[in-house]
Amino acid sequence: SILTPRQTITKSGEPAEIVTKGRHDPCVGIRAVPVGEAMMACVILDHILLHRGQIGENRGKIG
């Protein structure tokens, strides 16, 4: 893979360059929330459908 130097600063505030190897996603924290919400929605809907399948009733609408 091509290594691209990035601009950063040191702990003392001086400009520096950094080169990282491998796959690094700088916005993993931003992407984690929607992924977690989507996973939770799938789990909840799955349990609603399992419950509906066991009870055999159709009470209201999903969604």
Backbone as a ProteinNet text record, in pm:
[ID]
protein_1_A
[PRIMARY]
SILTPRQTITKSGEPAEIVTKGRHDPCVGIRAVPVGEAMMACVILDHILLHRGQIGENRGKIG
[TERTIARY]
83.1	0	87.3	33.6	106.8	94	208	208.3	211.1	109.5	99.5	125.8	226	248.9	137.1	98.1	-7.1	51.1	-8.3	33.7	-31	45.9	-2.9	78.7	57.4	137.1	186.9	296.1	350.1	277.9	310.4	248.1	278.5	392.5	428.8	371.1	300.8	234.8	313.7	427.7	509	455.2	456.4	409.9	502.6	442.3	518.8	443.2	510.7	447.8	439.5	334.7	318.1	283.7	340	311.6	263.4	143.8	89.4	82.1	99.6	89.5	-40	-99.6	-220.5	-345.5	-458.7	-587.5	-631.6	-643.1	-684.4	-801.4	-910.5	-1029	-1036	-1012.5	-1011.2	-1148.6	-1256.3	-1388.7	-1466.7	-1400.7	-1469.6	-1570.2	-1540.9	-1634.8	-1763	-1752.6	-1871.3	-1956.7	-1894.5	-1969.2	-2025.9	-1974.3	-2017.4	-2161.1	-2203.9	-2339.1	-2446.5	-2444.7	-2549.8	-2547.2	-2428	-2419.7	-2482.9	-2453.7	-2514.6	-2665.7	-2715.2	-2859.8	-2926.4	-2864	-2920.8	-2922.2	-2814.8	-2809.9	-2918.9	-2937.1	-3038.2	-3178.4	-3204.2	-3334.2	-3362	-3260.3	-3277.9	-3308.9	-3241	-3263.4	-3404.4	-3446.4	-3580	-3688.2	-3674.7	-3772.8	-3776.1	-3660	-3654.1	-3731	-3715.4	-3787.4	-3937.3	-3975.3	-4118.1	-4178.2	-4108.4	-4159.4	-4161.2	-4060.4	-4062.4	-4181.4	-4207.1	-4319.8	-4452.2	-4463.7	-4586.3	-4605.7	-4496.9	-4506.2	-4548.8	-4508.1	-4546.1	-4688.2	-4729.4	-4862.5	-4967.7	-4933.3	-5026.5	-5125.3	-5102.7	-5193.4	-5123.8	-5206.1	-5154	-5204.4	-5125.6	-5165.6	-5094.7	-5165.8	-5109.8	-5011.6	-4949.3	-4854.3	-4711.9	-4620.8	-4477.9	-4427.4	-4368.1	-4309.3	-4381.5
-118.9	0	125	231.7	357.5	429.1	470.2	539.5	689.9	758.6	902.8	972.1	1058.3	1130.6	1231	1242.3	1335.8	1438.5	1556.2	1661.9	1641.1	1660.8	1648	1743	1736.7	1816.5	1726.5	1767.5	1693.4	1736.7	1672.2	1709.1	1853	1902.5	2040.8	2141.5	2093.3	2182	2212.7	2148.3	2172.6	2089.8	2146	2069.4	1951.1	1842.7	1721.7	1643.8	1542.7	1452	1314.3	1241.4	1105.3	1014.3	894	794.5	669.4	621.2	499.9	389.1	266.8	150.4	77.1	17.4	-60.2	21.6	-33.7	31.7	102.1	230.9	309.9	397.1	389.2	469.1	580.9	705.5	814.5	849	802.7	840.1	717.8	623	502.9	537.2	636.9	676	733.8	807.2	865.8	757.5	655.8	549.2	446.8	439.1	336.7	358.3	482	509.1	461.8	500.5	450.6	299.2	240.5	94.9	27.9	79.4	24.9	40.9	156.3	178.4	81.6	60.3	-30.9	-174.3	-215.2	-350.4	-368.4	-265.4	-274	-280.6	-203.2	-206.9	-346.3	-410.3	-546.4	-645.4	-634.5	-725.6	-707.4	-582.1	-556.1	-607.6	-579.4	-627.3	-779.6	-843	-989	-1044.4	-981.8	-1028.7	-1002.2	-889.7	-863.5	-970.5	-1005.3	-1107.2	-1246	-1277.3	-1405	-1411.3	-1302.2	-1297	-1312.4	-1241.9	-1251.4	-1393.7	-1460.6	-1598	-1695.2	-1671.8	-1761.4	-1736.4	-1610.8	-1576.9	-1601.3	-1574.7	-1596.8	-1484.1	-1371.4	-1256.6	-1146	-1060.6	-943.4	-821.1	-770.9	-654.5	-531.4	-449.8	-323.4	-338.4	-226.7	-222	-217.1	-272.4	-260	-136.6	-46.5	70.9	197.7
0	0	0	-52.9	-60.4	73.2	127.9	255.8	230	276.1	256.3	388.4	394.6	519.5	545.9	669.7	710.6	805.8	804.2	895.1	1031.9	1137.3	1273.6	1360.9	1489.6	1583.2	1694.7	1757.3	1871.1	1998.1	2110.1	2237.7	2277.5	2232.3	2264.7	2165.2	2060.8	1966.5	1840.8	1820.6	1702.2	1584.3	1461.7	1345.4	1316.2	1270.9	1238.7	1132	1074.2	978.7	1041.3	1008.6	1059	941.5	942.1	839.4	911.1	875.4	937.5	833.8	878.2	791.1	823.8	722.5	743.8	715.8	754.5	730.2	857.1	849.5	964.5	923.7	997.9	969.7	1072.3	1032.3	1129.9	1186.6	1122.8	1171.7	1219.3	1283.7	1331.3	1441.3	1522	1627.1	1572.2	1463.1	1400.5	1336.4	1281.6	1213.5	1310.3	1429.9	1525	1570.4	1588	1639.1	1541.3	1412.6	1323.4	1304.5	1306.9	1293.9	1415.4	1534.5	1656.6	1657.7	1612.7	1607	1509	1393.4	1294.4	1345.7	1414.6	1471.3	1577.5	1661.3	1766.5	1707	1600.4	1533.6	1477	1419.4	1366.7	1477.5	1589.2	1702.1	1758.5	1777.2	1832.3	1738	1606.7	1510.8	1507.6	1517.6	1519.4	1638.8	1755.6	1874.4	1863.4	1801.5	1780.2	1689.7	1582.7	1491.3	1555.5	1638.6	1711.2	1806.4	1876.3	1968.8	1893.4	1781.1	1700.8	1650.1	1612.5	1564.5	1672.5	1797.3	1906.3	1953.8	1958.8	2008.7	1901.4	1775.3	1666	1647.1	1707.9	1694.6	1616.4	1559.4	1490	1566	1656.9	1736.9	1684.3	1611.9	1567.1	1453.9	1422.1	1311.1	1364.2	1286.7	1317.4	1244.7	1320.2	1256.4	1280.8
[MASK]
+++++++++++++++++++++++++++++++++++++++++++++++++++++++++++++++

